[in-house]
Amino acid sequence: MRTTRTKARWLVTAVAGAALSVGCGSTAPSTPAAVSSASASPAPFGQLDVQADLEAAAVAAGIPEGLTELGSDPSPEPGGTEKERKLAALVARLSPCTVAWTHDRADSAPSASKHPSRKQLDFLLSNLAARGWKKSGAAKEVPVGDHGTYFTATYKKQGWTLYARHNTLSAWSQSSATVTEDACFDRLTDEEAALLDG
């Protein structure tokens, strides 16, 4: 089964603004044998650990907390098409494998000085690096028209990939990060990736 990671990354945006659903490596072992083997080895790094890293890094960077969301669990609208139902089921299945963080004008005080800056995002990424997140590839910053820029950077930690972004356009700016569990997205089929892309 071939996966299409570029298409799969589309889900990063698709689930970024949705509600809470927990899973994908973040649950505690339930049997005595599992408890005993878990005490012998470190606990897996799960969705709640990713959320804790993001929130701690944001606080250390002076960014308001409470802007992280665990994945989504949408249900299709009554009368939705088969494609919409399949997409909703796929997003729900991938929900335990994502964490999203956003900081923008809507999340901050009305004062222009409170708008998220690239410098704040740089502090947040530096704080994540101190928590064991490793930069993956070169960061990129490209102009958007005459008055804006778009910055991206990727970091990895214990089977999770973090996609950081910062958009600036005139007086508006937004910083965001979406984190996905590699194992979940590696299992996507071409059909599922196309569904996310379409």
Rosetta constraint file for C-alpha pairs under 8 A:
AtomPair CA 1 CA 189 HARMONIC 6.25 0.50
AtomPair CA 1 CA 190 HARMONIC 7.83 0.50
AtomPair CA 2 CA 189 HARMONIC 6.37 0.50
AtomPair CA 2 CA 190 HARMONIC 6.48 0.50
AtomPair CA 3 CA 186 HARMONIC 6.25 0.50
AtomPair CA 3 CA 187 HARMONIC 6.97 0.50
AtomPair CA 3 CA 188 HARMONIC 5.73 0.50
AtomPair CA 3 CA 189 HARMONIC 5.53 0.50
AtomPair CA 3 CA 190 HARMONIC 5.78 0.50
AtomPair CA 3 CA 193 HARMONIC 7.52 0.50
AtomPair CA 4 CA 8 HARMONIC 6.13 0.50
AtomPair CA 4 CA 188 HARMONIC 7.61 0.50
AtomPair CA 4 CA 189 HARMONIC 7.65 0.50
AtomPair CA 4 CA 190 HARMONIC 6.28 0.50
AtomPair CA 4 CA 193 HARMONIC 6.28 0.50
AtomPair CA 5 CA 9 HARMONIC 6.05 0.50
AtomPair CA 5 CA 185 HARMONIC 7.47 0.50
AtomPair CA 5 CA 186 HARMONIC 7.46 0.50
AtomPair CA 5 CA 193 HARMONIC 7.96 0.50
AtomPair CA 6 CA 10 HARMONIC 7.14 0.50
AtomPair CA 7 CA 11 HARMONIC 7.84 0.50
AtomPair CA 7 CA 193 HARMONIC 5.45 0.50
AtomPair CA 7 CA 194 HARMONIC 6.89 0.50
AtomPair CA 7 CA 196 HARMONIC 6.91 0.50
AtomPair CA 7 CA 197 HARMONIC 5.69 0.50
AtomPair CA 8 CA 12 HARMONIC 7.82 0.50
AtomPair CA 8 CA 185 HARMONIC 6.61 0.50
AtomPair CA 8 CA 188 HARMONIC 7.46 0.50
AtomPair CA 8 CA 193 HARMONIC 5.33 0.50
AtomPair CA 8 CA 196 HARMONIC 6.84 0.50
AtomPair CA 8 CA 197 HARMONIC 7.63 0.50
AtomPair CA 9 CA 13 HARMONIC 7.75 0.50
AtomPair CA 10 CA 14 HARMONIC 6.51 0.50
AtomPair CA 10 CA 196 HARMONIC 6.56 0.50
AtomPair CA 10 CA 197 HARMONIC 6.41 0.50
AtomPair CA 11 CA 15 HARMONIC 5.94 0.50
AtomPair CA 11 CA 91 HARMONIC 7.68 0.50
AtomPair CA 11 CA 196 HARMONIC 6.40 0.50
AtomPair CA 12 CA 16 HARMONIC 6.09 0.50
AtomPair CA 12 CA 98 HARMONIC 7.72 0.50
AtomPair CA 12 CA 178 HARMONIC 5.83 0.50
AtomPair CA 12 CA 179 HARMONIC 7.47 0.50
AtomPair CA 12 CA 180 HARMONIC 7.33 0.50
AtomPair CA 13 CA 17 HARMONIC 7.83 0.50
AtomPair CA 13 CA 178 HARMONIC 7.71 0.50
AtomPair CA 15 CA 71 HARMONIC 6.13 0.50
AtomPair CA 15 CA 72 HARMONIC 6.03 0.50
AtomPair CA 15 CA 91 HARMONIC 7.06 0.50
AtomPair CA 15 CA 95 HARMONIC 7.29 0.50
AtomPair CA 15 CA 98 HARMONIC 7.60 0.50
AtomPair CA 15 CA 100 HARMONIC 7.79 0.50
AtomPair CA 16 CA 69 HARMONIC 7.56 0.50
AtomPair CA 16 CA 71 HARMONIC 7.23 0.50
AtomPair CA 16 CA 99 HARMONIC 7.37 0.50
AtomPair CA 16 CA 100 HARMONIC 5.05 0.50
AtomPair CA 16 CA 101 HARMONIC 7.56 0.50
AtomPair CA 16 CA 178 HARMONIC 6.67 0.50
AtomPair CA 17 CA 69 HARMONIC 7.45 0.50
AtomPair CA 17 CA 100 HARMONIC 7.33 0.50
AtomPair CA 18 CA 69 HARMONIC 7.18 0.50
AtomPair CA 18 CA 70 HARMONIC 7.80 0.50
AtomPair CA 18 CA 71 HARMONIC 6.37 0.50
AtomPair CA 18 CA 72 HARMONIC 4.79 0.50
AtomPair CA 18 CA 73 HARMONIC 7.63 0.50
AtomPair CA 18 CA 74 HARMONIC 7.87 0.50
AtomPair CA 19 CA 69 HARMONIC 6.59 0.50
AtomPair CA 19 CA 70 HARMONIC 6.71 0.50
AtomPair CA 19 CA 71 HARMONIC 6.33 0.50
AtomPair CA 19 CA 72 HARMONIC 4.76 0.50
AtomPair CA 19 CA 73 HARMONIC 6.81 0.50
AtomPair CA 20 CA 69 HARMONIC 6.36 0.50
AtomPair CA 20 CA 70 HARMONIC 4.93 0.50
AtomPair CA 20 CA 71 HARMONIC 5.64 0.50
AtomPair CA 20 CA 72 HARMONIC 5.56 0.50
AtomPair CA 20 CA 73 HARMONIC 7.19 0.50
AtomPair CA 21 CA 70 HARMONIC 6.16 0.50
AtomPair CA 21 CA 71 HARMONIC 5.72 0.50
AtomPair CA 21 CA 72 HARMONIC 5.86 0.50
AtomPair CA 21 CA 73 HARMONIC 6.27 0.50
AtomPair CA 21 CA 95 HARMONIC 6.44 0.50
AtomPair CA 21 CA 96 HARMONIC 5.92 0.50
AtomPair CA 22 CA 26 HARMONIC 7.17 0.50
AtomPair CA 22 CA 27 HARMONIC 7.96 0.50
AtomPair CA 22 CA 47 HARMONIC 7.24 0.50
AtomPair CA 22 CA 48 HARMONIC 7.95 0.50
AtomPair CA 22 CA 70 HARMONIC 7.01 0.50
AtomPair CA 22 CA 71 HARMONIC 7.53 0.50
AtomPair CA 22 CA 95 HARMONIC 7.76 0.50
AtomPair CA 22 CA 96 HARMONIC 5.16 0.50
AtomPair CA 23 CA 27 HARMONIC 6.03 0.50
AtomPair CA 23 CA 46 HARMONIC 7.98 0.50
AtomPair CA 23 CA 47 HARMONIC 7.03 0.50
AtomPair CA 23 CA 96 HARMONIC 4.57 0.50
AtomPair CA 23 CA 97 HARMONIC 7.22 0.50
AtomPair CA 24 CA 46 HARMONIC 6.74 0.50
AtomPair CA 24 CA 47 HARMONIC 6.90 0.50
AtomPair CA 24 CA 96 HARMONIC 5.14 0.50
AtomPair CA 24 CA 97 HARMONIC 5.63 0.50
AtomPair CA 25 CA 44 HARMONIC 6.36 0.50
AtomPair CA 25 CA 45 HARMONIC 7.00 0.50
AtomPair CA 25 CA 46 HARMONIC 4.88 0.50
AtomPair CA 25 CA 47 HARMONIC 7.00 0.50
AtomPair CA 26 CA 44 HARMONIC 7.27 0.50
AtomPair CA 26 CA 45 HARMONIC 7.12 0.50
AtomPair CA 26 CA 46 HARMONIC 4.26 0.50
AtomPair CA 26 CA 47 HARMONIC 5.50 0.50
AtomPair CA 26 CA 48 HARMONIC 6.17 0.50
AtomPair CA 26 CA 49 HARMONIC 7.74 0.50
AtomPair CA 27 CA 46 HARMONIC 7.95 0.50
AtomPair CA 29 CA 34 HARMONIC 5.48 0.50
AtomPair CA 29 CA 35 HARMONIC 5.70 0.50
AtomPair CA 29 CA 38 HARMONIC 7.43 0.50
AtomPair CA 30 CA 34 HARMONIC 6.59 0.50
AtomPair CA 30 CA 35 HARMONIC 6.86 0.50
AtomPair CA 31 CA 35 HARMONIC 6.16 0.50
AtomPair CA 32 CA 36 HARMONIC 6.08 0.50
AtomPair CA 33 CA 37 HARMONIC 6.20 0.50
AtomPair CA 34 CA 38 HARMONIC 5.88 0.50
AtomPair CA 35 CA 39 HARMONIC 6.22 0.50
AtomPair CA 36 CA 40 HARMONIC 6.62 0.50
AtomPair CA 37 CA 41 HARMONIC 6.55 0.50
AtomPair CA 38 CA 42 HARMONIC 6.58 0.50
AtomPair CA 38 CA 43 HARMONIC 6.19 0.50
AtomPair CA 39 CA 43 HARMONIC 7.80 0.50
AtomPair CA 45 CA 49 HARMONIC 5.98 0.50
AtomPair CA 45 CA 50 HARMONIC 7.52 0.50
AtomPair CA 45 CA 158 HARMONIC 6.49 0.50
AtomPair CA 46 CA 50 HARMONIC 6.41 0.50
AtomPair CA 47 CA 51 HARMONIC 6.29 0.50
AtomPair CA 47 CA 70 HARMONIC 7.37 0.50
AtomPair CA 47 CA 96 HARMONIC 7.03 0.50
AtomPair CA 47 CA 97 HARMONIC 6.68 0.50
AtomPair CA 47 CA 98 HARMONIC 7.04 0.50
AtomPair CA 47 CA 99 HARMONIC 6.82 0.50
AtomPair CA 48 CA 52 HARMONIC 6.13 0.50
AtomPair CA 49 CA 53 HARMONIC 6.20 0.50
AtomPair CA 50 CA 54 HARMONIC 6.27 0.50
AtomPair CA 50 CA 99 HARMONIC 7.17 0.50
AtomPair CA 50 CA 179 HARMONIC 7.75 0.50
AtomPair CA 51 CA 55 HARMONIC 6.15 0.50
AtomPair CA 51 CA 68 HARMONIC 6.70 0.50
AtomPair CA 51 CA 69 HARMONIC 7.74 0.50
AtomPair CA 51 CA 70 HARMONIC 7.44 0.50
AtomPair CA 51 CA 99 HARMONIC 6.53 0.50
AtomPair CA 52 CA 56 HARMONIC 6.00 0.50
AtomPair CA 53 CA 57 HARMONIC 6.03 0.50
AtomPair CA 53 CA 128 HARMONIC 6.81 0.50
AtomPair CA 53 CA 131 HARMONIC 7.12 0.50
AtomPair CA 54 CA 58 HARMONIC 6.08 0.50
AtomPair CA 54 CA 68 HARMONIC 7.52 0.50
AtomPair CA 54 CA 101 HARMONIC 7.43 0.50
AtomPair CA 54 CA 128 HARMONIC 7.18 0.50
AtomPair CA 55 CA 59 HARMONIC 6.20 0.50
AtomPair CA 55 CA 65 HARMONIC 6.05 0.50
AtomPair CA 55 CA 66 HARMONIC 7.34 0.50
AtomPair CA 55 CA 67 HARMONIC 7.92 0.50
AtomPair CA 55 CA 68 HARMONIC 7.06 0.50
AtomPair CA 56 CA 60 HARMONIC 6.18 0.50
AtomPair CA 57 CA 61 HARMONIC 6.17 0.50
AtomPair CA 57 CA 124 HARMONIC 5.21 0.50
AtomPair CA 57 CA 125 HARMONIC 7.53 0.50
AtomPair CA 57 CA 127 HARMONIC 5.05 0.50
AtomPair CA 57 CA 128 HARMONIC 5.76 0.50
AtomPair CA 58 CA 62 HARMONIC 6.32 0.50
AtomPair CA 58 CA 63 HARMONIC 5.04 0.50
AtomPair CA 58 CA 64 HARMONIC 6.92 0.50
AtomPair CA 58 CA 65 HARMONIC 6.54 0.50
AtomPair CA 58 CA 124 HARMONIC 5.51 0.50
AtomPair CA 59 CA 63 HARMONIC 5.43 0.50
AtomPair CA 59 CA 64 HARMONIC 6.40 0.50
AtomPair CA 59 CA 65 HARMONIC 6.14 0.50
AtomPair CA 60 CA 124 HARMONIC 7.33 0.50
AtomPair CA 60 CA 127 HARMONIC 7.04 0.50
AtomPair CA 61 CA 120 HARMONIC 6.09 0.50
AtomPair CA 61 CA 121 HARMONIC 7.82 0.50
AtomPair CA 61 CA 123 HARMONIC 5.26 0.50
AtomPair CA 61 CA 124 HARMONIC 5.29 0.50
AtomPair CA 61 CA 127 HARMONIC 7.36 0.50
AtomPair CA 62 CA 120 HARMONIC 7.50 0.50
AtomPair CA 63 CA 103 HARMONIC 7.94 0.50
AtomPair CA 63 CA 120 HARMONIC 7.26 0.50
AtomPair CA 64 CA 108 HARMONIC 7.80 0.50
AtomPair CA 67 CA 101 HARMONIC 5.51 0.50
AtomPair CA 67 CA 102 HARMONIC 5.72 0.50
AtomPair CA 67 CA 103 HARMONIC 6.75 0.50
AtomPair CA 67 CA 107 HARMONIC 7.81 0.50
AtomPair CA 68 CA 99 HARMONIC 6.99 0.50
AtomPair CA 68 CA 100 HARMONIC 5.47 0.50
AtomPair CA 68 CA 101 HARMONIC 4.20 0.50
AtomPair CA 68 CA 102 HARMONIC 6.74 0.50
AtomPair CA 69 CA 99 HARMONIC 5.76 0.50
AtomPair CA 69 CA 100 HARMONIC 5.19 0.50
AtomPair CA 69 CA 101 HARMONIC 6.38 0.50
AtomPair CA 70 CA 95 HARMONIC 7.41 0.50
AtomPair CA 70 CA 96 HARMONIC 7.21 0.50
AtomPair CA 70 CA 98 HARMONIC 6.14 0.50
AtomPair CA 70 CA 99 HARMONIC 4.51 0.50
AtomPair CA 70 CA 100 HARMONIC 6.35 0.50
AtomPair CA 71 CA 92 HARMONIC 7.98 0.50
AtomPair CA 71 CA 94 HARMONIC 7.52 0.50
AtomPair CA 71 CA 95 HARMONIC 4.04 0.50
AtomPair CA 71 CA 96 HARMONIC 5.61 0.50
AtomPair CA 71 CA 97 HARMONIC 6.79 0.50
AtomPair CA 71 CA 98 HARMONIC 4.91 0.50
AtomPair CA 71 CA 99 HARMONIC 5.61 0.50
AtomPair CA 71 CA 100 HARMONIC 7.30 0.50
AtomPair CA 72 CA 91 HARMONIC 7.02 0.50
AtomPair CA 72 CA 92 HARMONIC 6.01 0.50
AtomPair CA 72 CA 95 HARMONIC 4.86 0.50
AtomPair CA 72 CA 96 HARMONIC 7.65 0.50
AtomPair CA 73 CA 88 HARMONIC 7.84 0.50
AtomPair CA 73 CA 91 HARMONIC 6.93 0.50
AtomPair CA 73 CA 92 HARMONIC 4.34 0.50
AtomPair CA 73 CA 93 HARMONIC 7.77 0.50
AtomPair CA 73 CA 95 HARMONIC 6.20 0.50
AtomPair CA 74 CA 88 HARMONIC 5.87 0.50
AtomPair CA 74 CA 89 HARMONIC 7.72 0.50
AtomPair CA 74 CA 91 HARMONIC 7.32 0.50
AtomPair CA 74 CA 92 HARMONIC 6.06 0.50
AtomPair CA 75 CA 85 HARMONIC 7.70 0.50
AtomPair CA 75 CA 88 HARMONIC 5.97 0.50
AtomPair CA 75 CA 89 HARMONIC 7.38 0.50
AtomPair CA 75 CA 92 HARMONIC 7.92 0.50
AtomPair CA 76 CA 80 HARMONIC 6.26 0.50
AtomPair CA 76 CA 84 HARMONIC 6.59 0.50
AtomPair CA 76 CA 85 HARMONIC 5.24 0.50
AtomPair CA 76 CA 88 HARMONIC 5.78 0.50
AtomPair CA 76 CA 89 HARMONIC 8.00 0.50
AtomPair CA 80 CA 84 HARMONIC 5.90 0.50
AtomPair CA 80 CA 85 HARMONIC 6.47 0.50
AtomPair CA 81 CA 85 HARMONIC 6.30 0.50
AtomPair CA 82 CA 86 HARMONIC 6.13 0.50
AtomPair CA 83 CA 87 HARMONIC 6.08 0.50
AtomPair CA 83 CA 195 HARMONIC 7.75 0.50
AtomPair CA 84 CA 88 HARMONIC 6.06 0.50
AtomPair CA 85 CA 89 HARMONIC 6.15 0.50
AtomPair CA 86 CA 90 HARMONIC 6.13 0.50
AtomPair CA 87 CA 91 HARMONIC 6.09 0.50
AtomPair CA 87 CA 195 HARMONIC 6.49 0.50
AtomPair CA 87 CA 196 HARMONIC 6.88 0.50
AtomPair CA 88 CA 92 HARMONIC 6.06 0.50
AtomPair CA 89 CA 93 HARMONIC 6.13 0.50
AtomPair CA 90 CA 94 HARMONIC 6.23 0.50
AtomPair CA 90 CA 192 HARMONIC 7.57 0.50
AtomPair CA 91 CA 95 HARMONIC 5.87 0.50
AtomPair CA 92 CA 96 HARMONIC 7.84 0.50
AtomPair CA 94 CA 98 HARMONIC 7.02 0.50
AtomPair CA 94 CA 184 HARMONIC 6.74 0.50
AtomPair CA 94 CA 185 HARMONIC 7.72 0.50
AtomPair CA 97 CA 180 HARMONIC 5.59 0.50
AtomPair CA 97 CA 181 HARMONIC 5.00 0.50
AtomPair CA 97 CA 184 HARMONIC 6.38 0.50
AtomPair CA 98 CA 178 HARMONIC 7.07 0.50
AtomPair CA 98 CA 179 HARMONIC 5.49 0.50
AtomPair CA 98 CA 180 HARMONIC 4.56 0.50
AtomPair CA 98 CA 181 HARMONIC 6.46 0.50
AtomPair CA 99 CA 178 HARMONIC 5.79 0.50
AtomPair CA 99 CA 179 HARMONIC 5.10 0.50
AtomPair CA 99 CA 180 HARMONIC 6.68 0.50
AtomPair CA 100 CA 176 HARMONIC 7.50 0.50
AtomPair CA 100 CA 177 HARMONIC 5.85 0.50
AtomPair CA 100 CA 178 HARMONIC 4.40 0.50
AtomPair CA 100 CA 179 HARMONIC 6.29 0.50
AtomPair CA 101 CA 176 HARMONIC 5.45 0.50
AtomPair CA 101 CA 177 HARMONIC 5.14 0.50
AtomPair CA 101 CA 178 HARMONIC 6.30 0.50
AtomPair CA 102 CA 174 HARMONIC 7.37 0.50
AtomPair CA 102 CA 175 HARMONIC 5.90 0.50
AtomPair CA 102 CA 176 HARMONIC 4.25 0.50
AtomPair CA 102 CA 177 HARMONIC 6.52 0.50
AtomPair CA 103 CA 107 HARMONIC 5.89 0.50
AtomPair CA 103 CA 108 HARMONIC 7.38 0.50
AtomPair CA 103 CA 116 HARMONIC 6.40 0.50
AtomPair CA 103 CA 174 HARMONIC 5.79 0.50
AtomPair CA 103 CA 175 HARMONIC 5.18 0.50
AtomPair CA 103 CA 176 HARMONIC 6.13 0.50
AtomPair CA 104 CA 108 HARMONIC 6.42 0.50
AtomPair CA 104 CA 115 HARMONIC 6.46 0.50
AtomPair CA 104 CA 116 HARMONIC 6.03 0.50
AtomPair CA 104 CA 173 HARMONIC 6.19 0.50
AtomPair CA 104 CA 174 HARMONIC 4.31 0.50
AtomPair CA 104 CA 175 HARMONIC 6.31 0.50
AtomPair CA 105 CA 109 HARMONIC 7.40 0.50
AtomPair CA 105 CA 110 HARMONIC 7.38 0.50
AtomPair CA 105 CA 114 HARMONIC 7.94 0.50
AtomPair CA 105 CA 115 HARMONIC 5.68 0.50
AtomPair CA 105 CA 116 HARMONIC 7.45 0.50
AtomPair CA 105 CA 172 HARMONIC 6.95 0.50
AtomPair CA 105 CA 173 HARMONIC 6.95 0.50
AtomPair CA 105 CA 174 HARMONIC 7.05 0.50
AtomPair CA 108 CA 114 HARMONIC 6.07 0.50
AtomPair CA 108 CA 115 HARMONIC 6.51 0.50
AtomPair CA 109 CA 114 HARMONIC 5.95 0.50
AtomPair CA 109 CA 115 HARMONIC 7.80 0.50
AtomPair CA 110 CA 114 HARMONIC 7.17 0.50
AtomPair CA 111 CA 115 HARMONIC 7.34 0.50
AtomPair CA 112 CA 171 HARMONIC 7.79 0.50
AtomPair CA 115 CA 172 HARMONIC 7.41 0.50
AtomPair CA 115 CA 173 HARMONIC 6.48 0.50
AtomPair CA 115 CA 174 HARMONIC 7.73 0.50
AtomPair CA 116 CA 120 HARMONIC 6.56 0.50
AtomPair CA 116 CA 121 HARMONIC 7.71 0.50
AtomPair CA 116 CA 173 HARMONIC 6.11 0.50
AtomPair CA 116 CA 174 HARMONIC 5.99 0.50
AtomPair CA 116 CA 175 HARMONIC 6.37 0.50
AtomPair CA 117 CA 121 HARMONIC 6.61 0.50
AtomPair CA 117 CA 173 HARMONIC 7.07 0.50
AtomPair CA 117 CA 174 HARMONIC 7.76 0.50
AtomPair CA 117 CA 175 HARMONIC 7.56 0.50
AtomPair CA 118 CA 122 HARMONIC 6.07 0.50
AtomPair CA 118 CA 166 HARMONIC 6.57 0.50
AtomPair CA 118 CA 175 HARMONIC 7.59 0.50
AtomPair CA 119 CA 123 HARMONIC 6.25 0.50
AtomPair CA 120 CA 124 HARMONIC 6.20 0.50
AtomPair CA 121 CA 125 HARMONIC 6.13 0.50
AtomPair CA 121 CA 166 HARMONIC 7.51 0.50
AtomPair CA 121 CA 175 HARMONIC 6.59 0.50
AtomPair CA 122 CA 126 HARMONIC 6.07 0.50
AtomPair CA 123 CA 127 HARMONIC 6.13 0.50
AtomPair CA 124 CA 128 HARMONIC 6.23 0.50
AtomPair CA 125 CA 129 HARMONIC 6.16 0.50
AtomPair CA 126 CA 130 HARMONIC 6.39 0.50
AtomPair CA 127 CA 131 HARMONIC 6.49 0.50
AtomPair CA 128 CA 132 HARMONIC 6.60 0.50
AtomPair CA 128 CA 133 HARMONIC 5.51 0.50
AtomPair CA 129 CA 133 HARMONIC 4.52 0.50
AtomPair CA 129 CA 134 HARMONIC 5.97 0.50
AtomPair CA 129 CA 135 HARMONIC 7.62 0.50
AtomPair CA 132 CA 157 HARMONIC 6.57 0.50
AtomPair CA 133 CA 155 HARMONIC 5.84 0.50
AtomPair CA 133 CA 156 HARMONIC 5.40 0.50
AtomPair CA 133 CA 157 HARMONIC 4.94 0.50
AtomPair CA 134 CA 155 HARMONIC 5.19 0.50
AtomPair CA 134 CA 156 HARMONIC 5.23 0.50
AtomPair CA 134 CA 157 HARMONIC 6.42 0.50
AtomPair CA 135 CA 153 HARMONIC 7.68 0.50
AtomPair CA 135 CA 154 HARMONIC 6.00 0.50
AtomPair CA 135 CA 155 HARMONIC 4.29 0.50
AtomPair CA 135 CA 156 HARMONIC 6.47 0.50
AtomPair CA 136 CA 153 HARMONIC 7.77 0.50
AtomPair CA 136 CA 154 HARMONIC 5.31 0.50
AtomPair CA 136 CA 155 HARMONIC 5.07 0.50
AtomPair CA 136 CA 156 HARMONIC 6.48 0.50
AtomPair CA 137 CA 153 HARMONIC 7.79 0.50
AtomPair CA 137 CA 154 HARMONIC 6.84 0.50
AtomPair CA 138 CA 153 HARMONIC 6.95 0.50
AtomPair CA 138 CA 154 HARMONIC 7.93 0.50
AtomPair CA 139 CA 151 HARMONIC 7.34 0.50
AtomPair CA 139 CA 152 HARMONIC 5.69 0.50
AtomPair CA 139 CA 153 HARMONIC 4.41 0.50
AtomPair CA 139 CA 154 HARMONIC 7.09 0.50
AtomPair CA 140 CA 151 HARMONIC 5.57 0.50
AtomPair CA 140 CA 152 HARMONIC 5.29 0.50
AtomPair CA 140 CA 153 HARMONIC 6.53 0.50
AtomPair CA 141 CA 149 HARMONIC 6.63 0.50
AtomPair CA 141 CA 150 HARMONIC 5.49 0.50
AtomPair CA 141 CA 151 HARMONIC 4.17 0.50
AtomPair CA 141 CA 152 HARMONIC 6.45 0.50
AtomPair CA 142 CA 149 HARMONIC 5.54 0.50
AtomPair CA 142 CA 150 HARMONIC 5.32 0.50
AtomPair CA 142 CA 151 HARMONIC 6.53 0.50
AtomPair CA 143 CA 147 HARMONIC 7.86 0.50
AtomPair CA 143 CA 148 HARMONIC 5.80 0.50
AtomPair CA 143 CA 149 HARMONIC 4.29 0.50
AtomPair CA 143 CA 150 HARMONIC 6.30 0.50
AtomPair CA 144 CA 148 HARMONIC 4.68 0.50
AtomPair CA 144 CA 149 HARMONIC 4.93 0.50
AtomPair CA 144 CA 150 HARMONIC 6.54 0.50
AtomPair CA 144 CA 169 HARMONIC 7.62 0.50
AtomPair CA 145 CA 149 HARMONIC 7.98 0.50
AtomPair CA 147 CA 168 HARMONIC 7.91 0.50
AtomPair CA 147 CA 169 HARMONIC 5.64 0.50
AtomPair CA 147 CA 170 HARMONIC 5.43 0.50
AtomPair CA 148 CA 167 HARMONIC 7.30 0.50
AtomPair CA 148 CA 168 HARMONIC 4.96 0.50
AtomPair CA 148 CA 169 HARMONIC 4.13 0.50
AtomPair CA 148 CA 170 HARMONIC 6.24 0.50
AtomPair CA 149 CA 166 HARMONIC 7.95 0.50
AtomPair CA 149 CA 167 HARMONIC 5.92 0.50
AtomPair CA 149 CA 168 HARMONIC 5.27 0.50
AtomPair CA 149 CA 169 HARMONIC 6.77 0.50
AtomPair CA 150 CA 165 HARMONIC 7.22 0.50
AtomPair CA 150 CA 166 HARMONIC 5.83 0.50
AtomPair CA 150 CA 167 HARMONIC 4.74 0.50
AtomPair CA 150 CA 168 HARMONIC 6.59 0.50
AtomPair CA 151 CA 164 HARMONIC 8.00 0.50
AtomPair CA 151 CA 165 HARMONIC 5.44 0.50
AtomPair CA 151 CA 166 HARMONIC 5.02 0.50
AtomPair CA 151 CA 167 HARMONIC 6.53 0.50
AtomPair CA 152 CA 163 HARMONIC 7.10 0.50
AtomPair CA 152 CA 164 HARMONIC 5.53 0.50
AtomPair CA 152 CA 165 HARMONIC 4.54 0.50
AtomPair CA 152 CA 166 HARMONIC 6.68 0.50
AtomPair CA 153 CA 163 HARMONIC 6.03 0.50
AtomPair CA 153 CA 164 HARMONIC 5.15 0.50
AtomPair CA 153 CA 165 HARMONIC 6.66 0.50
AtomPair CA 154 CA 161 HARMONIC 6.99 0.50
AtomPair CA 154 CA 162 HARMONIC 5.54 0.50
AtomPair CA 154 CA 163 HARMONIC 4.76 0.50
AtomPair CA 154 CA 164 HARMONIC 6.13 0.50
AtomPair CA 155 CA 161 HARMONIC 5.82 0.50
AtomPair CA 155 CA 162 HARMONIC 5.01 0.50
AtomPair CA 155 CA 163 HARMONIC 6.74 0.50
AtomPair CA 156 CA 160 HARMONIC 5.65 0.50
AtomPair CA 156 CA 161 HARMONIC 4.52 0.50
AtomPair CA 156 CA 162 HARMONIC 6.03 0.50
AtomPair CA 157 CA 161 HARMONIC 6.65 0.50
AtomPair CA 159 CA 181 HARMONIC 6.04 0.50
AtomPair CA 159 CA 182 HARMONIC 5.55 0.50
AtomPair CA 159 CA 183 HARMONIC 7.11 0.50
AtomPair CA 160 CA 179 HARMONIC 6.54 0.50
AtomPair CA 160 CA 180 HARMONIC 5.57 0.50
AtomPair CA 160 CA 181 HARMONIC 4.40 0.50
AtomPair CA 160 CA 182 HARMONIC 5.45 0.50
AtomPair CA 161 CA 179 HARMONIC 5.43 0.50
AtomPair CA 161 CA 180 HARMONIC 5.42 0.50
AtomPair CA 161 CA 181 HARMONIC 6.45 0.50
AtomPair CA 161 CA 182 HARMONIC 6.60 0.50
AtomPair CA 162 CA 177 HARMONIC 6.49 0.50
AtomPair CA 162 CA 178 HARMONIC 5.69 0.50
AtomPair CA 162 CA 179 HARMONIC 4.18 0.50
AtomPair CA 162 CA 180 HARMONIC 6.59 0.50
AtomPair CA 163 CA 177 HARMONIC 5.38 0.50
AtomPair CA 163 CA 178 HARMONIC 5.28 0.50
AtomPair CA 163 CA 179 HARMONIC 6.18 0.50
AtomPair CA 164 CA 175 HARMONIC 7.60 0.50
AtomPair CA 164 CA 176 HARMONIC 5.82 0.50
AtomPair CA 164 CA 177 HARMONIC 4.22 0.50
AtomPair CA 164 CA 178 HARMONIC 6.64 0.50
AtomPair CA 165 CA 175 HARMONIC 5.75 0.50
AtomPair CA 165 CA 176 HARMONIC 5.27 0.50
AtomPair CA 165 CA 177 HARMONIC 6.11 0.50
AtomPair CA 166 CA 173 HARMONIC 7.26 0.50
AtomPair CA 166 CA 174 HARMONIC 5.61 0.50
AtomPair CA 166 CA 175 HARMONIC 4.35 0.50
AtomPair CA 166 CA 176 HARMONIC 6.40 0.50
AtomPair CA 167 CA 173 HARMONIC 5.41 0.50
AtomPair CA 167 CA 174 HARMONIC 5.24 0.50
AtomPair CA 167 CA 175 HARMONIC 6.54 0.50
AtomPair CA 168 CA 172 HARMONIC 5.97 0.50
AtomPair CA 168 CA 173 HARMONIC 4.27 0.50
AtomPair CA 168 CA 174 HARMONIC 6.63 0.50
AtomPair CA 169 CA 173 HARMONIC 6.13 0.50
AtomPair CA 180 CA 184 HARMONIC 7.93 0.50
AtomPair CA 180 CA 185 HARMONIC 7.52 0.50
AtomPair CA 181 CA 185 HARMONIC 6.72 0.50
AtomPair CA 182 CA 186 HARMONIC 5.90 0.50
AtomPair CA 183 CA 187 HARMONIC 6.55 0.50
AtomPair CA 184 CA 188 HARMONIC 7.33 0.50
AtomPair CA 188 CA 192 HARMONIC 5.86 0.50
AtomPair CA 188 CA 193 HARMONIC 6.29 0.50
AtomPair CA 189 CA 193 HARMONIC 6.20 0.50
AtomPair CA 190 CA 194 HARMONIC 6.03 0.50
AtomPair CA 191 CA 195 HARMONIC 6.19 0.50
AtomPair CA 192 CA 196 HARMONIC 6.37 0.50
AtomPair CA 193 CA 197 HARMONIC 6.19 0.50
AtomPair CA 194 CA 198 HARMONIC 5.87 0.50
